[in-house]
Amino acid sequence: EIVLTQSPGTLSLSPGERATLSCRASQSVSSSYLAWYQQKPGQAPRLLIYGASSRATGIPDRFSGSGSGTDFTLTISRLEPEDFAVYYCQQYGSSPRITFGQGTRLEIK
Amino acid sequence: EVQLVESGGGLVKPGGSLRLSCAASGFTFSSYSMNWVRQAPGKGLEWVSSISSSSSYIYYADSVKGRFTISRDNAKNSLYLQMNSLRAEDTAVYYCAREGPFGIPFDYWGQGTLVTVSS
C-alpha cells in the first residue's frame, strides 16, 4: 500500500501570500496518478488537481500542482480568504488503488 | 447538473447492519465507476470501496473487506453500500463519489451521510 505523508500538518499564512503544500509517497506513484482536494468544514471534498498538474474544471489558475515519482506539491500562488481549508492529496494508480494523505490545514495567520 | 445524494445513515449498535444508498442524477450513471469514501469525526479521508460501471470490478479497503458489500443498480441510477458487523471505528460520514472520465479521479461527491456505531 502506498502511504502518503503530507507536510506541514498546519500552515499559517495571510491572504495574498503564497502557499506550498507537500505530499510525499512511500513509493513511486504510477503515471502521476496524484490528485489534490480541498475540504471546507461541513462540506464534501472538492477536486482541485489531478494527474499531478492538471486543474479540474472551474478551478482558478492560482492553484497549481507539480511533481512526479514520490514528491508532489500543491501551490496556491496568492491566497484568497476562501482558500483557507484542509487539503488532501490522493494517489489513485496503485492497489489497493486509492489512498489519501492525512491532510494539511491551511489557516489564516 | 450532476447530483449525488446519500441516504441511509443513522445510529446502529455494534455488530449491527446498515445499508447506505446514493442516488445519482445529471449524468449517465451506467458509464461511470463509483466509490464510497468515509471520514471519521475530526479525521481524514479513507477510501472504502469502488465498483466499475458494469459491476465487473469491485475493490475494498482491508478495513472493511468481508463486512461491507458495494453494489449498484444502473436502471435505478443508484449505488449502495451494505455494511454488516459494524464496529465503533466504522463511525464516520460516508460519501459517494464519482470517478471521472479519462483518468480523472473523484470529480463529484455527495454531501455525505453520518453513520454512528454505538451502544
Contacts between the chains, C-beta under 8 A, distances in Angstrom:
chain1	res1	chain2	res2	distance
A	33	B	103	7.2
A	33	B	105	7.7
A	35	B	105	4.7
A	35	B	106	7.6
A	37	B	45	7.6
A	37	B	106	7.6
A	39	B	45	7.8
A	43	B	111	8.0
A	44	B	95	5.7
A	44	B	109	3.8
A	44	B	110	6.6
A	44	B	111	5.9
A	44	B	112	6.0
A	45	B	37	8.0
A	45	B	45	6.5
A	45	B	95	7.7
A	45	B	106	7.4
A	45	B	109	6.0
A	46	B	109	7.6
A	47	B	100	7.9
A	47	B	104	7.6
A	47	B	105	6.7
A	47	B	106	6.0
A	47	B	107	5.2
A	50	B	100	7.8
A	50	B	103	7.4
A	50	B	104	5.2
A	50	B	105	5.6
A	51	B	103	6.6
A	51	B	104	8.0
A	56	B	104	7.3
A	56	B	107	6.5
A	57	B	107	7.7
A	88	B	44	6.6
A	88	B	45	5.6
A	90	B	45	7.6
A	90	B	105	6.4
A	90	B	106	7.7
A	92	B	105	4.7
A	95	B	59	7.9
A	96	B	47	7.8
A	96	B	59	6.4
A	96	B	60	7.8
A	96	B	61	6.2
A	96	B	62	6.9
A	97	B	47	7.3
A	97	B	50	6.6
A	97	B	59	5.6
A	98	B	35	7.5
A	98	B	47	4.0
A	98	B	50	7.2
A	98	B	105	7.8
A	99	B	47	6.8
A	100	B	44	6.0
A	100	B	45	4.4
A	100	B	46	6.9
A	100	B	47	6.8
A	101	B	44	7.4
A	102	B	44	5.0
A	103	B	44	4.8
A	103	B	45	7.7
